[in-house]
């Protein structure tokens, strides 16, 4: 799908580059400083919400358009909170995507009509929710993917003790008491939407 989309976009825009995961996206943006990044919420290594948040710090000039199959209001809210200025669904017409890109390039915000009203209401309801730190979001994402404290520590280059401390701090901040509740929270807030390569066996690891 990415390659097909690249060919279509090349008929409308000067240069298009495809990346394979969230970390590769950040590395590429740091070098190329593109005008726009199309970001999927579900990406290996680093989900699209967190990647968007980091991307905006790496390259403030780069606009982000979320292109996803997820139209749940909370995903929309979290995407815009992270710094996206466009939100388009994958099943939309290609012309709608082009319009969204041109709008964000012109400094406007573009939101798919299918999620607009519900997203605004969800945003109002979530304004009082506690804010997690970037490290806590990383830990929460890994917890939601079923990683153990040891796997979290290995992935984030922490000690196991520190990984456990972060998990406990998240539970206290969110007033949650079980891993299942943490996982549910992550999924509802667009944090735990990917499967990590280090939780797979060697035979199932991505190319």
Secondary structure, 3 states (H helix, E strand, C coil): CHHHHHHHHCCCCCCCCCCCCHHHHHHHHHHHCCCEEEECCCCCCCCHHHHHHHHHHHCCCCEEEEEECCCCHHHHHHHHHHCCCEEEECCCCHHHHHHHHHHHHCCCCEECCCCHHHHHHHHHHCCCCCCCCHHHHHHHHHHHCCCCHHHHHHHHCCCHHHHHHHHHHHHHHHCCCCHHHHHHHHHHCCCCCCCCHHHCCHHHCCC
